[in-house]
Amino acid sequence: MFPNLLGVKASRRLTNGDMGKIIGVSRYAFGRKMRRGSFLPDECRAICKYFDLPFEYLFALPEEGGITERPGK
């Protein structure tokens, strides 16, 4: 659902379990949140802080044109 988030997650070789720990949920819950796009504001903040990337980049949707370049590059 969020291609930039998936790309950053993959580039750092993080699992759904790793991501779940970052936001305080199980790996199953993280997978559901990715599929449904149902992250809570605090979870989004935790992910942005962990990756040190802006919300607009990490949570860009494909139908919005998504951002293909990482900020600052």
PyMOL Python script that loads the backbone (N, CA, C, O; Angstrom):
from pymol import cmd

cmd.read_pdbstr("""\
ATOM      1  N   MET A   1       0.812  -1.194   0.000  1.00  0.00           N
ATOM      2  CA  MET A   1       0.000   0.000   0.000  1.00  0.00           C
ATOM      3  C   MET A   1       0.856   1.259   0.000  1.00  0.00           C
ATOM      4  O   MET A   1       0.510   2.236  -0.665  1.00  0.00           O
ATOM      5  N   PHE A   2       1.964   1.254   0.731  1.00  0.00           N
ATOM      6  CA  PHE A   2       2.854   2.413   0.789  1.00  0.00           C
ATOM      7  C   PHE A   2       4.202   2.020   0.189  1.00  0.00           C
ATOM      8  O   PHE A   2       5.076   1.531   0.905  1.00  0.00           O
ATOM      9  N   PRO A   3       4.379   2.227  -1.116  1.00  0.00           N
ATOM     10  CA  PRO A   3       5.581   1.717  -1.784  1.00  0.00           C
ATOM     11  C   PRO A   3       6.880   2.294  -1.234  1.00  0.00           C
ATOM     12  O   PRO A   3       7.881   1.580  -1.167  1.00  0.00           O
ATOM     13  N   ASN A   4       6.894   3.555  -0.843  1.00  0.00           N
ATOM     14  CA  ASN A   4       8.139   4.129  -0.320  1.00  0.00           C
ATOM     15  C   ASN A   4       8.502   3.520   1.027  1.00  0.00           C
ATOM     16  O   ASN A   4       9.672   3.245   1.295  1.00  0.00           O
ATOM     17  N   LEU A   5       7.508   3.310   1.867  1.00  0.00           N
ATOM     18  CA  LEU A   5       7.756   2.669   3.160  1.00  0.00           C
ATOM     19  C   LEU A   5       8.260   1.246   2.943  1.00  0.00           C
ATOM     20  O   LEU A   5       9.197   0.808   3.610  1.00  0.00           O
ATOM     21  N   LEU A   6       7.645   0.534   2.021  1.00  0.00           N
ATOM     22  CA  LEU A   6       8.097  -0.824   1.721  1.00  0.00           C
ATOM     23  C   LEU A   6       9.535  -0.834   1.204  1.00  0.00           C
ATOM     24  O   LEU A   6      10.322  -1.712   1.556  1.00  0.00           O
ATOM     25  N   GLY A   7       9.866   0.137   0.374  1.00  0.00           N
ATOM     26  CA  GLY A   7      11.213   0.204  -0.174  1.00  0.00           C
ATOM     27  C   GLY A   7      12.264   0.481   0.889  1.00  0.00           C
ATOM     28  O   GLY A   7      13.324  -0.146   0.900  1.00  0.00           O
ATOM     29  N   VAL A   8      11.971   1.422   1.785  1.00  0.00           N
ATOM     30  CA  VAL A   8      12.909   1.752   2.854  1.00  0.00           C
ATOM     31  C   VAL A   8      13.044   0.563   3.799  1.00  0.00           C
ATOM     32  O   VAL A   8      14.142   0.233   4.246  1.00  0.00           O
ATOM     33  N   LYS A   9      11.923  -0.071   4.095  1.00  0.00           N
ATOM     34  CA  LYS A   9      11.920  -1.259   4.965  1.00  0.00           C
ATOM     35  C   LYS A   9      12.807  -2.349   4.343  1.00  0.00           C
ATOM     36  O   LYS A   9      13.620  -2.960   5.037  1.00  0.00           O
ATOM     37  N   ALA A  10      12.649  -2.584   3.065  1.00  0.00           N
ATOM     38  CA  ALA A  10      13.427  -3.619   2.375  1.00  0.00           C
ATOM     39  C   ALA A  10      14.908  -3.248   2.298  1.00  0.00           C
ATOM     40  O   ALA A  10      15.774  -4.108   2.461  1.00  0.00           O
ATOM     41  N   SER A  11      15.197  -1.974   2.049  1.00  0.00           N
ATOM     42  CA  SER A  11      16.595  -1.570   1.914  1.00  0.00           C
ATOM     43  C   SER A  11      17.364  -1.746   3.223  1.00  0.00           C
ATOM     44  O   SER A  11      18.580  -1.936   3.218  1.00  0.00           O
ATOM     45  N   ARG A  12      16.650  -1.681   4.327  1.00  0.00           N
ATOM     46  CA  ARG A  12      17.292  -1.890   5.631  1.00  0.00           C
ATOM     47  C   ARG A  12      17.131  -3.328   6.120  1.00  0.00           C
ATOM     48  O   ARG A  12      17.542  -3.674   7.228  1.00  0.00           O
ATOM     49  N   ARG A  13      16.526  -4.153   5.273  1.00  0.00           N
ATOM     50  CA  ARG A  13      16.333  -5.578   5.569  1.00  0.00           C
ATOM     51  C   ARG A  13      15.569  -5.803   6.872  1.00  0.00           C
ATOM     52  O   ARG A  13      15.923  -6.660   7.682  1.00  0.00           O
ATOM     53  N   LEU A  14      14.506  -5.007   7.052  1.00  0.00           N
ATOM     54  CA  LEU A  14      13.663  -5.139   8.238  1.00  0.00           C
ATOM     55  C   LEU A  14      12.482  -6.049   7.949  1.00  0.00           C
ATOM     56  O   LEU A  14      11.915  -6.008   6.857  1.00  0.00           O
ATOM     57  N   THR A  15      12.117  -6.854   8.903  1.00  0.00           N
ATOM     58  CA  THR A  15      10.959  -7.738   8.777  1.00  0.00           C
ATOM     59  C   THR A  15       9.720  -7.041   9.328  1.00  0.00           C
ATOM     60  O   THR A  15       9.813  -5.973   9.933  1.00  0.00           O
ATOM     61  N   ASN A  16       8.570  -7.653   9.113  1.00  0.00           N
ATOM     62  CA  ASN A  16       7.344  -7.128   9.728  1.00  0.00           C
ATOM     63  C   ASN A  16       7.456  -7.168  11.245  1.00  0.00           C
ATOM     64  O   ASN A  16       6.898  -6.314  11.933  1.00  0.00           O
ATOM     65  N   GLY A  17       8.167  -8.149  11.764  1.00  0.00           N
ATOM     66  CA  GLY A  17       8.383  -8.223  13.205  1.00  0.00           C
ATOM     67  C   GLY A  17       9.202  -7.040  13.704  1.00  0.00           C
ATOM     68  O   GLY A  17       8.898  -6.461  14.747  1.00  0.00           O
ATOM     69  N   ASP A  18      10.241  -6.686  12.953  1.00  0.00           N
ATOM     70  CA  ASP A  18      11.059  -5.524  13.305  1.00  0.00           C
ATOM     71  C   ASP A  18      10.208  -4.251  13.287  1.00  0.00           C
ATOM     72  O   ASP A  18      10.279  -3.428  14.199  1.00  0.00           O
ATOM     73  N   MET A  19       9.415  -4.111  12.246  1.00  0.00           N
ATOM     74  CA  MET A  19       8.577  -2.921  12.123  1.00  0.00           C
ATOM     75  C   MET A  19       7.526  -2.872  13.232  1.00  0.00           C
ATOM     76  O   MET A  19       7.215  -1.807  13.765  1.00  0.00           O
ATOM     77  N   GLY A  20       6.989  -4.039  13.565  1.00  0.00           N
ATOM     78  CA  GLY A  20       6.024  -4.101  14.656  1.00  0.00           C
ATOM     79  C   GLY A  20       6.632  -3.623  15.961  1.00  0.00           C
ATOM     80  O   GLY A  20       5.975  -2.928  16.735  1.00  0.00           O
ATOM     81  N   LYS A  21       7.882  -3.990  16.211  1.00  0.00           N
ATOM     82  CA  LYS A  21       8.558  -3.538  17.437  1.00  0.00           C
ATOM     83  C   LYS A  21       8.723  -2.025  17.454  1.00  0.00           C
ATOM     84  O   LYS A  21       8.616  -1.399  18.508  1.00  0.00           O
ATOM     85  N   ILE A  22       8.981  -1.442  16.303  1.00  0.00           N
ATOM     86  CA  ILE A  22       9.158   0.012  16.211  1.00  0.00           C
ATOM     87  C   ILE A  22       7.892   0.745  16.633  1.00  0.00           C
ATOM     88  O   ILE A  22       7.956   1.792  17.277  1.00  0.00           O
ATOM     89  N   ILE A  23       6.733   0.183  16.263  1.00  0.00           N
ATOM     90  CA  ILE A  23       5.471   0.874  16.586  1.00  0.00           C
ATOM     91  C   ILE A  23       4.711   0.216  17.739  1.00  0.00           C
ATOM     92  O   ILE A  23       3.643   0.691  18.123  1.00  0.00           O
ATOM     93  N   GLY A  24       5.247  -0.861  18.287  1.00  0.00           N
ATOM     94  CA  GLY A  24       4.638  -1.481  19.462  1.00  0.00           C
ATOM     95  C   GLY A  24       3.475  -2.410  19.192  1.00  0.00           C
ATOM     96  O   GLY A  24       2.539  -2.493  19.986  1.00  0.00           O
ATOM     97  N   VAL A  25       3.534  -3.123  18.051  1.00  0.00           N
ATOM     98  CA  VAL A  25       2.492  -4.103  17.724  1.00  0.00           C
ATOM     99  C   VAL A  25       3.166  -5.399  17.265  1.00  0.00           C
ATOM    100  O   VAL A  25       4.382  -5.441  17.081  1.00  0.00           O
ATOM    101  N   SER A  26       2.378  -6.443  17.083  1.00  0.00           N
ATOM    102  CA  SER A  26       2.911  -7.708  16.586  1.00  0.00           C
ATOM    103  C   SER A  26       3.211  -7.619  15.094  1.00  0.00           C
ATOM    104  O   SER A  26       2.798  -6.675  14.420  1.00  0.00           O
ATOM    105  N   ARG A  27       3.929  -8.607  14.593  1.00  0.00           N
ATOM    106  CA  ARG A  27       4.216  -8.617  13.149  1.00  0.00           C
ATOM    107  C   ARG A  27       2.939  -8.786  12.336  1.00  0.00           C
ATOM    108  O   ARG A  27       2.812  -8.235  11.243  1.00  0.00           O
ATOM    109  N   TYR A  28       1.997  -9.550  12.875  1.00  0.00           N
ATOM    110  CA  TYR A  28       0.713  -9.734  12.184  1.00  0.00           C
ATOM    111  C   TYR A  28      -0.050  -8.418  12.111  1.00  0.00           C
ATOM    112  O   TYR A  28      -0.615  -8.071  11.073  1.00  0.00           O
ATOM    113  N   ALA A  29      -0.060  -7.688  13.225  1.00  0.00           N
ATOM    114  CA  ALA A  29      -0.758  -6.398  13.256  1.00  0.00           C
ATOM    115  C   ALA A  29      -0.105  -5.411  12.293  1.00  0.00           C
ATOM    116  O   ALA A  29      -0.797  -4.655  11.612  1.00  0.00           O
ATOM    117  N   PHE A  30       1.238  -5.417  12.236  1.00  0.00           N
ATOM    118  CA  PHE A  30       1.911  -4.529  11.299  1.00  0.00           C
ATOM    119  C   PHE A  30       1.518  -4.868   9.861  1.00  0.00           C
ATOM    120  O   PHE A  30       1.228  -3.968   9.073  1.00  0.00           O
ATOM    121  N   GLY A  31       1.504  -6.149   9.514  1.00  0.00           N
ATOM    122  CA  GLY A  31       1.106  -6.564   8.169  1.00  0.00           C
ATOM    123  C   GLY A  31      -0.306  -6.115   7.824  1.00  0.00           C
ATOM    124  O   GLY A  31      -0.562  -5.659   6.710  1.00  0.00           O
ATOM    125  N   ARG A  32      -1.221  -6.244   8.775  1.00  0.00           N
ATOM    126  CA  ARG A  32      -2.603  -5.784   8.556  1.00  0.00           C
ATOM    127  C   ARG A  32      -2.646  -4.281   8.342  1.00  0.00           C
ATOM    128  O   ARG A  32      -3.353  -3.789   7.462  1.00  0.00           O
ATOM    129  N   LYS A  33      -1.897  -3.565   9.140  1.00  0.00           N
ATOM    130  CA  LYS A  33      -1.880  -2.106   9.005  1.00  0.00           C
ATOM    131  C   LYS A  33      -1.337  -1.694   7.639  1.00  0.00           C
ATOM    132  O   LYS A  33      -1.838  -0.742   7.040  1.00  0.00           O
ATOM    133  N   MET A  34      -0.326  -2.393   7.143  1.00  0.00           N
ATOM    134  CA  MET A  34       0.212  -2.086   5.816  1.00  0.00           C
ATOM    135  C   MET A  34      -0.835  -2.344   4.736  1.00  0.00           C
ATOM    136  O   MET A  34      -1.027  -1.523   3.839  1.00  0.00           O
ATOM    137  N   ARG A  35      -1.507  -3.486   4.830  1.00  0.00           N
ATOM    138  CA  ARG A  35      -2.507  -3.829   3.811  1.00  0.00           C
ATOM    139  C   ARG A  35      -3.696  -2.878   3.839  1.00  0.00           C
ATOM    140  O   ARG A  35      -4.207  -2.492   2.788  1.00  0.00           O
ATOM    141  N   ARG A  36      -4.134  -2.505   5.020  1.00  0.00           N
ATOM    142  CA  ARG A  36      -5.333  -1.670   5.164  1.00  0.00           C
ATOM    143  C   ARG A  36      -5.035  -0.174   5.193  1.00  0.00           C
ATOM    144  O   ARG A  36      -5.936   0.646   5.017  1.00  0.00           O
ATOM    145  N   GLY A  37      -3.792   0.173   5.410  1.00  0.00           N
ATOM    146  CA  GLY A  37      -3.446   1.591   5.522  1.00  0.00           C
ATOM    147  C   GLY A  37      -4.021   2.199   6.780  1.00  0.00           C
ATOM    148  O   GLY A  37      -4.479   3.341   6.776  1.00  0.00           O
ATOM    149  N   SER A  38      -3.997   1.430   7.864  1.00  0.00           N
ATOM    150  CA  SER A  38      -4.687   1.862   9.081  1.00  0.00           C
ATOM    151  C   SER A  38      -3.735   2.185  10.231  1.00  0.00           C
ATOM    152  O   SER A  38      -3.964   1.767  11.366  1.00  0.00           O
ATOM    153  N   PHE A  39      -2.671   2.928   9.939  1.00  0.00           N
ATOM    154  CA  PHE A  39      -1.744   3.323  10.985  1.00  0.00           C
ATOM    155  C   PHE A  39      -2.330   4.461  11.811  1.00  0.00           C
ATOM    156  O   PHE A  39      -2.981   5.358  11.275  1.00  0.00           O
ATOM    157  N   LEU A  40      -2.097   4.417  13.110  1.00  0.00           N
ATOM    158  CA  LEU A  40      -2.500   5.499  13.997  1.00  0.00           C
ATOM    159  C   LEU A  40      -1.453   6.613  13.930  1.00  0.00           C
ATOM    160  O   LEU A  40      -0.307   6.355  13.561  1.00  0.00           O
ATOM    161  N   PRO A  41      -1.828   7.839  14.278  1.00  0.00           N
ATOM    162  CA  PRO A  41      -0.861   8.945  14.211  1.00  0.00           C
ATOM    163  C   PRO A  41       0.440   8.678  14.975  1.00  0.00           C
ATOM    164  O   PRO A  41       1.520   8.986  14.471  1.00  0.00           O
ATOM    165  N   ASP A  42       0.354   8.115  16.171  1.00  0.00           N
ATOM    166  CA  ASP A  42       1.569   7.823  16.942  1.00  0.00           C
ATOM    167  C   ASP A  42       2.448   6.794  16.246  1.00  0.00           C
ATOM    168  O   ASP A  42       3.674   6.862  16.332  1.00  0.00           O
ATOM    169  N   GLU A  43       1.830   5.847  15.559  1.00  0.00           N
ATOM    170  CA  GLU A  43       2.592   4.837  14.820  1.00  0.00           C
ATOM    171  C   GLU A  43       3.317   5.473  13.637  1.00  0.00           C
ATOM    172  O   GLU A  43       4.474   5.155  13.364  1.00  0.00           O
ATOM    173  N   CYS A  44       2.638   6.361  12.946  1.00  0.00           N
ATOM    174  CA  CYS A  44       3.264   7.077  11.826  1.00  0.00           C
ATOM    175  C   CYS A  44       4.451   7.896  12.314  1.00  0.00           C
ATOM    176  O   CYS A  44       5.508   7.900  11.682  1.00  0.00           O
ATOM    177  N   ARG A  45       4.279   8.588  13.433  1.00  0.00           N
ATOM    178  CA  ARG A  45       5.373   9.385  13.993  1.00  0.00           C
ATOM    179  C   ARG A  45       6.573   8.507  14.346  1.00  0.00           C
ATOM    180  O   ARG A  45       7.719   8.878  14.092  1.00  0.00           O
ATOM    181  N   ALA A  46       6.302   7.348  14.930  1.00  0.00           N
ATOM    182  CA  ALA A  46       7.390   6.432  15.318  1.00  0.00           C
ATOM    183  C   ALA A  46       8.153   5.944  14.086  1.00  0.00           C
ATOM    184  O   ALA A  46       9.381   5.855  14.106  1.00  0.00           O
ATOM    185  N   ILE A  47       7.432   5.632  13.028  1.00  0.00           N
ATOM    186  CA  ILE A  47       8.076   5.161  11.794  1.00  0.00           C
ATOM    187  C   ILE A  47       8.903   6.283  11.167  1.00  0.00           C
ATOM    188  O   ILE A  47      10.040   6.058  10.753  1.00  0.00           O
ATOM    189  N   CYS A  48       8.344   7.475  11.098  1.00  0.00           N
ATOM    190  CA  CYS A  48       9.072   8.611  10.523  1.00  0.00           C
ATOM    191  C   CYS A  48      10.325   8.917  11.333  1.00  0.00           C
ATOM    192  O   CYS A  48      11.383   9.197  10.770  1.00  0.00           O
ATOM    193  N   LYS A  49      10.202   8.864  12.641  1.00  0.00           N
ATOM    194  CA  LYS A  49      11.357   9.134  13.508  1.00  0.00           C
ATOM    195  C   LYS A  49      12.426   8.059  13.327  1.00  0.00           C
ATOM    196  O   LYS A  49      13.613   8.370  13.240  1.00  0.00           O
ATOM    197  N   TYR A  50      12.012   6.810  13.271  1.00  0.00           N
ATOM    198  CA  TYR A  50      12.966   5.706  13.115  1.00  0.00           C
ATOM    199  C   TYR A  50      13.783   5.864  11.831  1.00  0.00           C
ATOM    200  O   TYR A  50      15.005   5.720  11.845  1.00  0.00           O
ATOM    201  N   PHE A  51      13.098   6.160  10.722  1.00  0.00           N
ATOM    202  CA  PHE A  51      13.778   6.275   9.435  1.00  0.00           C
ATOM    203  C   PHE A  51      14.329   7.677   9.178  1.00  0.00           C
ATOM    204  O   PHE A  51      15.091   7.876   8.231  1.00  0.00           O
ATOM    205  N   ASP A  52      13.954   8.648  10.007  1.00  0.00           N
ATOM    206  CA  ASP A  52      14.347  10.039   9.834  1.00  0.00           C
ATOM    207  C   ASP A  52      13.961  10.547   8.437  1.00  0.00           C
ATOM    208  O   ASP A  52      14.744  11.198   7.745  1.00  0.00           O
ATOM    209  N   LEU A  53      12.724  10.220   8.060  1.00  0.00           N
ATOM    210  CA  LEU A  53      12.174  10.639   6.770  1.00  0.00           C
ATOM    211  C   LEU A  53      10.787  11.232   7.001  1.00  0.00           C
ATOM    212  O   LEU A  53      10.106  10.859   7.956  1.00  0.00           O
ATOM    213  N   PRO A  54      10.360  12.158   6.129  1.00  0.00           N
ATOM    214  CA  PRO A  54       9.065  12.809   6.326  1.00  0.00           C
ATOM    215  C   PRO A  54       7.873  11.891   6.024  1.00  0.00           C
ATOM    216  O   PRO A  54       7.955  10.968   5.213  1.00  0.00           O
ATOM    217  N   PHE A  55       6.783  12.182   6.699  1.00  0.00           N
ATOM    218  CA  PHE A  55       5.532  11.457   6.512  1.00  0.00           C
ATOM    219  C   PHE A  55       5.129  11.448   5.035  1.00  0.00           C
ATOM    220  O   PHE A  55       4.729  10.414   4.498  1.00  0.00           O
ATOM    221  N   GLU A  56       5.238  12.611   4.385  1.00  0.00           N
ATOM    222  CA  GLU A  56       4.801  12.746   2.988  1.00  0.00           C
ATOM    223  C   GLU A  56       5.549  11.785   2.073  1.00  0.00           C
ATOM    224  O   GLU A  56       5.002  11.335   1.066  1.00  0.00           O
ATOM    225  N   TYR A  57       6.773  11.472   2.408  1.00  0.00           N
ATOM    226  CA  TYR A  57       7.545  10.522   1.610  1.00  0.00           C
ATOM    227  C   TYR A  57       7.161   9.083   1.945  1.00  0.00           C
ATOM    228  O   TYR A  57       6.812   8.307   1.055  1.00  0.00           O
ATOM    229  N   LEU A  58       7.225   8.730   3.216  1.00  0.00           N
ATOM    230  CA  LEU A  58       7.001   7.334   3.620  1.00  0.00           C
ATOM    231  C   LEU A  58       5.588   6.856   3.336  1.00  0.00           C
ATOM    232  O   LEU A  58       5.388   5.694   2.983  1.00  0.00           O
ATOM    233  N   PHE A  59       4.608   7.733   3.484  1.00  0.00           N
ATOM    234  CA  PHE A  59       3.220   7.307   3.361  1.00  0.00           C
ATOM    235  C   PHE A  59       2.547   7.809   2.083  1.00  0.00           C
ATOM    236  O   PHE A  59       1.320   7.873   2.013  1.00  0.00           O
ATOM    237  N   ALA A  60       3.346   8.164   1.071  1.00  0.00           N
ATOM    238  CA  ALA A  60       2.801   8.545  -0.231  1.00  0.00           C
ATOM    239  C   ALA A  60       2.123   7.327  -0.852  1.00  0.00           C
ATOM    240  O   ALA A  60       2.637   6.211  -0.779  1.00  0.00           O
ATOM    241  N   LEU A  61       0.973   7.555  -1.456  1.00  0.00           N
ATOM    242  CA  LEU A  61       0.228   6.469  -2.092  1.00  0.00           C
ATOM    243  C   LEU A  61       0.511   6.440  -3.589  1.00  0.00           C
ATOM    244  O   LEU A  61       0.752   7.486  -4.191  1.00  0.00           O
ATOM    245  N   PRO A  62       0.487   5.262  -4.195  1.00  0.00           N
ATOM    246  CA  PRO A  62       0.765   5.161  -5.637  1.00  0.00           C
ATOM    247  C   PRO A  62      -0.177   6.019  -6.479  1.00  0.00           C
ATOM    248  O   PRO A  62       0.258   6.629  -7.455  1.00  0.00           O
ATOM    249  N   GLU A  63      -1.458   6.077  -6.119  1.00  0.00           N
ATOM    250  CA  GLU A  63      -2.422   6.851  -6.900  1.00  0.00           C
ATOM    251  C   GLU A  63      -2.211   8.350  -6.762  1.00  0.00           C
ATOM    252  O   GLU A  63      -2.758   9.126  -7.544  1.00  0.00           O
ATOM    253  N   GLU A  64      -1.420   8.767  -5.770  1.00  0.00           N
ATOM    254  CA  GLU A  64      -1.072  10.178  -5.614  1.00  0.00           C
ATOM    255  C   GLU A  64       0.188  10.508  -6.407  1.00  0.00           C
ATOM    256  O   GLU A  64       0.680  11.635  -6.359  1.00  0.00           O
ATOM    257  N   GLY A  65       0.688   9.556  -7.111  1.00  0.00           N
ATOM    258  CA  GLY A  65       1.917   9.746  -7.863  1.00  0.00           C
ATOM    259  C   GLY A  65       3.136   9.321  -7.080  1.00  0.00           C
ATOM    260  O   GLY A  65       4.221   9.182  -7.644  1.00  0.00           O
ATOM    261  N   GLY A  66       2.970   9.110  -5.775  1.00  0.00           N
ATOM    262  CA  GLY A  66       4.080   8.662  -4.945  1.00  0.00           C
ATOM    263  C   GLY A  66       5.346   9.460  -5.187  1.00  0.00           C
ATOM    264  O   GLY A  66       5.498  10.071  -6.245  1.00  0.00           O
ATOM    265  N   ILE A  67       6.217   9.466  -4.268  1.00  0.00           N
ATOM    266  CA  ILE A  67       7.503  10.142  -4.426  1.00  0.00           C
ATOM    267  C   ILE A  67       8.520   9.039  -4.654  1.00  0.00           C
ATOM    268  O   ILE A  67       8.638   8.119  -3.845  1.00  0.00           O
ATOM    269  N   THR A  68       9.250   9.130  -5.750  1.00  0.00           N
ATOM    270  CA  THR A  68      10.181   8.074  -6.072  1.00  0.00           C
ATOM    271  C   THR A  68      11.589   8.347  -5.556  1.00  0.00           C
ATOM    272  O   THR A  68      12.358   7.409  -5.347  1.00  0.00           O
ATOM    273  N   GLU A  69      11.941   9.618  -5.346  1.00  0.00           N
ATOM    274  CA  GLU A  69      13.267   9.949  -4.823  1.00  0.00           C
ATOM    275  C   GLU A  69      13.180  10.242  -3.349  1.00  0.00           C
ATOM    276  O   GLU A  69      12.235  10.879  -2.884  1.00  0.00           O
ATOM    277  N   ARG A  70      14.168   9.774  -2.615  1.00  0.00           N
ATOM    278  CA  ARG A  70      14.219  10.066  -1.187  1.00  0.00           C
ATOM    279  C   ARG A  70      14.561  11.543  -1.000  1.00  0.00           C
ATOM    280  O   ARG A  70      15.363  12.097  -1.750  1.00  0.00           O
ATOM    281  N   PRO A  71      13.961  12.166  -0.014  1.00  0.00           N
ATOM    282  CA  PRO A  71      14.278  13.570   0.268  1.00  0.00           C
ATOM    283  C   PRO A  71      15.765  13.738   0.564  1.00  0.00           C
ATOM    284  O   PRO A  71      16.387  12.879   1.189  1.00  0.00           O
ATOM    285  N   GLY A  72      16.321  14.856   0.107  1.00  0.00           N
ATOM    286  CA  GLY A  72      17.724  15.134   0.375  1.00  0.00           C
ATOM    287  C   GLY A  72      18.697  14.440  -0.558  1.00  0.00           C
ATOM    288  O   GLY A  72      19.908  14.543  -0.367  1.00  0.00           O
ATOM    289  N   LYS A  73      18.199  13.739  -1.557  1.00  0.00           N
ATOM    290  CA  LYS A  73      19.083  13.024  -2.487  1.00  0.00           C
ATOM    291  C   LYS A  73      19.104  13.749  -3.812  1.00  0.00           C
ATOM    292  O   LYS A  73      19.786  13.317  -4.742  1.00  0.00           O
TER     293      LYS A  73
END
""", "prot")
cmd.dss("prot")
cmd.show_as("cartoon", "prot")
cmd.util.cbc("prot")
cmd.orient("prot")
